[in-house]
Amino acid sequence: MKILALNSSPRTGIQSKTELMLDHLVTGMKEAGAEVEVVNLRKKKINSCMGCFTCWTKTPGKCIHEDDMTNELYPKWLEADIAIYATPLYHYTMNATMKAFIERTLPVVEPFLREREGNTYHPLRQKHPKLCFLSVAGFPEPQVFNQLSAWVNFVYGQYGIVVGEMYRPLAEVLDLPFFREKVDDIFSATEQAGKEIVQAGKISPETMARITQPIVDDKKEFYEMGNKMWEACIEKGLTPKEFMEQLEG
Ligand SMILES: Cc1cc2nc3c(=O)[nH]c(=O)nc-3n(C[C@H](O)[C@H](O)[C@H](O)COP(=O)(O)O)c2cc1C
């Protein structure tokens, strides 16, 4: 099984909670025997879709842009059995880098109009990879992902290609030692989810419950900790990354 993991976070290393979660997901998928390639979209040139519909008319299935999407990513994406869309939650949805990638997958459908269960759709020109969504958010409530999940299911549910949705709220604490035990369980559940997707094509409810488990009992505790950090950052004129580096070093 070939899996293409697309990470749209602009951050790297332990600062990126998308990357942290994705690393564990990929580990589980590899352990289950899948061949996984991880691509950091921040390093790629992906022009915005221009809406010219050249990919539907003059050169069916091929975009007019000459960039990393046309020359490298789109062919890889078409070959993949599963594509992982790993994105930080920005303004309660995927970030712009991930959206730019998704808009550029337009050549995979044909322009023709069809109807299914009262909804208009475009038929697929080629096989669309199955999709696994991973997102992380700063806020602690699971419902911050409601809009993203509704979008995912509206757009891709109709094609029956969604094999997983993993949404981790309160992700900014995943690199802190205070919550080690719970965080380790979340990471091991994320690896387990990777195995389940490869072996069973879905994530079990038990694994999902571990991924989304609450990390703090009382939100006030989290507010207090977060607000102290922001106050210190403002006072010292440091970004959170610089602040953490100062604390550690
Ligand atoms: C521009 C921007 C918008 C954000 N919007 C939200 C949001 O709507 N809800 C939320 O819970 N967190 C939001 N966050 C917090 C991020 O989701 C959080 O920092 C996450 O860890 C980012 O992923 P990364 O660590 O992989 O970069 C936002 C962060 C930024 C920079």
The ligand as an SDF file (V2000), in Angstrom:
LIG
                    3D

 31 33  0  0  0  0  0  0  0  0999 V2000
   -3.4250   31.8680   11.9750 C   0  0  0  0  0  0  0  0  0  0  0  0
   -3.7930   30.9070   13.0680 C   0  0  0  0  0  0  0  0  0  0  0  0
   -5.1220   30.5700   13.2690 C   0  0  0  0  0  0  0  0  0  0  0  0
   -5.4820   29.6670   14.2640 C   0  0  0  0  0  0  0  0  0  0  0  0
   -6.7990   29.3570   14.4260 N   0  0  0  0  0  0  0  0  0  0  0  0
   -7.1710   28.4830   15.3920 C   0  0  0  0  0  0  0  0  0  0  0  0
   -8.5400   28.1440   15.5730 C   0  0  0  0  0  0  0  0  0  0  0  0
   -9.4130   28.5950   14.8620 O   0  0  0  0  0  0  0  0  0  0  0  0
   -8.8750   27.3120   16.6020 N   0  0  0  0  0  0  0  0  0  0  0  0
   -7.9110   26.7530   17.4210 C   0  0  0  0  0  0  0  0  0  0  0  0
   -8.2690   26.0040   18.3260 O   0  0  0  0  0  0  0  0  0  0  0  0
   -6.6000   27.0260   17.2370 N   0  0  0  0  0  0  0  0  0  0  0  0
   -6.2050   27.8660   16.2380 C   0  0  0  0  0  0  0  0  0  0  0  0
   -4.8700   28.1620   16.0560 N   0  0  0  0  0  0  0  0  0  0  0  0
   -3.8470   27.4330   16.8570 C   0  0  0  0  0  0  0  0  0  0  0  0
   -3.2280   26.2780   16.0590 C   0  0  0  0  0  0  0  0  0  0  0  0
   -4.1970   25.3840   15.5910 O   0  0  0  0  0  0  0  0  0  0  0  0
   -2.2290   25.5280   16.9490 C   0  0  0  0  0  0  0  0  0  0  0  0
   -1.2180   26.4260   17.3150 O   0  0  0  0  0  0  0  0  0  0  0  0
   -1.6230   24.3080   16.2760 C   0  0  0  0  0  0  0  0  0  0  0  0
   -0.7390   23.6820   17.1730 O   0  0  0  0  0  0  0  0  0  0  0  0
   -0.8580   24.6760   15.0070 C   0  0  0  0  0  0  0  0  0  0  0  0
   -0.3430   23.5310   14.3890 O   0  0  0  0  0  0  0  0  0  0  0  0
    1.2470   23.3270   14.2180 P   0  0  0  0  0  0  0  0  0  0  0  0
    1.7620   23.2560   15.6260 O   0  0  0  0  0  0  0  0  0  0  0  0
    1.4380   22.0540   13.4920 O   0  0  0  0  0  0  0  0  0  0  0  0
    1.7750   24.4870   13.4630 O   0  0  0  0  0  0  0  0  0  0  0  0
   -4.4860   29.0750   15.0860 C   0  0  0  0  0  0  0  0  0  0  0  0
   -3.1360   29.4210   14.8770 C   0  0  0  0  0  0  0  0  0  0  0  0
   -2.7910   30.3330   13.8910 C   0  0  0  0  0  0  0  0  0  0  0  0
   -1.3300   30.6790   13.7130 C   0  0  0  0  0  0  0  0  0  0  0  0
  1  2  1  0
  2  3  1  0
  2 30  2  0
  3  4  2  0
  4  5  1  0
  4 28  1  0
  5  6  2  0
  6  7  1  0
  6 13  1  0
  7  8  2  0
  7  9  1  0
  9 10  1  0
 10 11  2  0
 10 12  1  0
 12 13  2  0
 13 14  1  0
 14 15  1  0
 14 28  1  0
 15 16  1  0
 16 17  1  0
 16 18  1  0
 18 19  1  0
 18 20  1  0
 20 21  1  0
 20 22  1  0
 22 23  1  0
 23 24  1  0
 24 25  2  0
 24 26  1  0
 24 27  1  0
 28 29  2  0
 29 30  1  0
 30 31  1  0
M  END
$$$$
